[in-house]
């Protein structure tokens, strides 16, 4: 993001621009330290595009908020002045909670400010009724927090599949959970008393790739994220900005028709992308062909990893369909980076090869065009990272909104 450094009197700026301007330097410095730390204050200022003098107070503010700390282990010899003590992201005194709501489980995690997962638990819902389920989620979060006394918790990020209105903090529609217009954010704020932000999990993973991913420069330029689980959806961002759409519904590809599959879909049609590749569909087919003997998707992955040809065939077919969808997305958006979250791609080299071959064959741009197609940067903790990234993105965008160590949480 470029910073407008033209001299405009504060009174000439609309209120929102004044607010943004006030947070820019802290956000830019925090991001510079994330990317380059440990780094001297003067270098952080330079990288962020400011003079060393404009750093007065900024570093101390970020330290007070528990976002930065001084890195004594990297400090120079005694006598070197304080401005030369390097700054680094504070990964020790603060943390965030990541929540991912899926079916049939929800995931709770604790993440540090570099997005690293410190703790992760999965829970089965007692009941899918939103009131009962969110009460259970809140109780589980409070249980997690009770075990974490040595860190100040800066907020809770919630990610989920389906249709999420991030601005209102509402799950608009999640067919598998059976939820419609559920005010998740306000419910959790009321029950837990910490800042809460919610977004769709593909958008959350876009933000995670932009903050902490293996290809951050590409991700900050333009990225498409394709998520394939029980829910299938897409998110995309250009110039660092994630597309939401006026209905907050951008990225709905569940009912894209991508081949001649005859799988019936809940929408009443046949051959929709999500119906053809969802975990539920694969589990049902694997039970039918004898690859697994209980309806558990990870059993199918285990069977395929062990070389069961029935399991391998089902996952290869899915990789082919996902590759075809990815090729369409590449041609449609021409992103610098396309990341795919799909268990076969992640765990089975052969499925990864099938998916890549299908992308190369199906996209007009083809390989070697400057685009990168990659698996997620967070293969071991995709869901936990998605949840945490929702609130971490807010923190990195507006560090001044984070309560300081000595101020009351708002
Ligand atoms: Zn459909």
Boltz pocket constraint, residues with backbone or C-beta under 6 A from the ligand:
constraints:
  - pocket:
      binder: B
      contacts: [[A, 254], [A, 255], [A, 265], [A, 266], [A, 267], [A, 268], [A, 269], [A, 272], [A, 275]]
      max_distance: 6.0
